[in-house]
């Protein structure tokens, strides 16, 4: 599926970013001052519902991801 974003494909490498679709996780990243570098809409393959996808830098979100996995991110 082709994704239309405001960024050009060379603005970031897929290996350097993570795709977050969980709204609570997105909110907590932003609340902790880590902001998405891209955002777009997509369709959840399971439900067919529209979703918001946020792209975050792996490097910038690494610590928050660890906290998220340990249920410690507030």
C-alpha positions as CSV (number, residue, x, y, z in Angstrom):
1,X,0.0,0.0,0.0
2,X,1.4,3.4,-0.9
3,X,1.5,5.9,1.9
4,X,1.0,9.6,1.3
5,X,3.0,11.7,3.8
6,X,4.3,15.3,3.9
7,X,7.8,13.9,4.1
8,X,9.7,12.6,1.1
9,X,10.9,9.0,1.3
10,X,14.5,10.1,1.7
11,X,13.8,12.2,4.8
12,X,14.1,9.1,7.0
13,X,15.1,5.4,6.7
14,X,12.6,2.8,7.7
15,X,15.2,1.1,9.9
16,X,15.6,4.3,11.9
17,X,12.0,4.7,12.8
18,X,9.1,2.9,14.5
19,X,5.5,2.9,13.5
20,X,3.1,3.4,16.4
21,X,-0.6,2.8,16.0
22,X,-1.6,2.4,19.7
23,X,-3.3,5.8,20.6
24,X,-2.3,5.5,24.3
25,X,1.3,4.9,23.4
26,X,1.3,7.8,20.9
27,X,-0.1,10.1,23.6
28,X,2.4,9.1,26.2
29,X,5.3,9.6,23.9
30,X,4.1,13.1,23.1
31,X,3.4,13.8,26.7
32,X,7.0,12.9,27.4
33,X,8.3,15.3,24.8
34,X,9.1,12.8,22.0
35,X,7.2,13.9,18.9
36,X,6.3,12.1,15.7
37,X,8.4,12.9,12.7
38,X,5.5,11.8,10.4
39,X,1.8,11.1,10.7
40,X,-0.7,9.5,8.3
41,X,-4.0,7.6,8.2
42,X,-4.3,4.0,7.4
43,X,-6.7,1.1,7.7
44,X,-6.5,-1.6,10.5
45,X,-6.3,-4.9,8.5
46,X,-8.1,-6.8,11.3
47,X,-11.1,-4.5,11.8
48,X,-11.2,-2.4,8.6
49,X,-11.4,0.7,10.8
50,X,-9.5,3.9,10.0
51,X,-6.4,4.5,12.3
52,X,-3.8,7.2,12.8
53,X,-0.2,6.0,12.4
54,X,2.6,8.0,13.9
55,X,6.2,7.6,13.0
56,X,8.8,8.1,15.7
57,X,12.6,8.1,15.7
58,X,13.9,4.8,17.2
59,X,16.8,6.6,18.8
60,X,14.6,9.3,20.4
61,X,12.0,6.9,21.6
62,X,14.2,4.1,22.8
63,X,13.9,4.8,26.5
64,X,10.2,5.5,26.3
65,X,9.7,2.2,24.5
66,X,11.5,0.3,27.3
67,X,9.3,2.0,29.9
68,X,6.2,1.2,27.7
69,X,7.1,-2.5,27.6
70,X,7.6,-2.6,31.4
71,X,4.3,-0.8,32.0
72,X,6.1,2.1,33.6
73,X,5.4,4.9,31.0
74,X,3.2,7.6,32.5
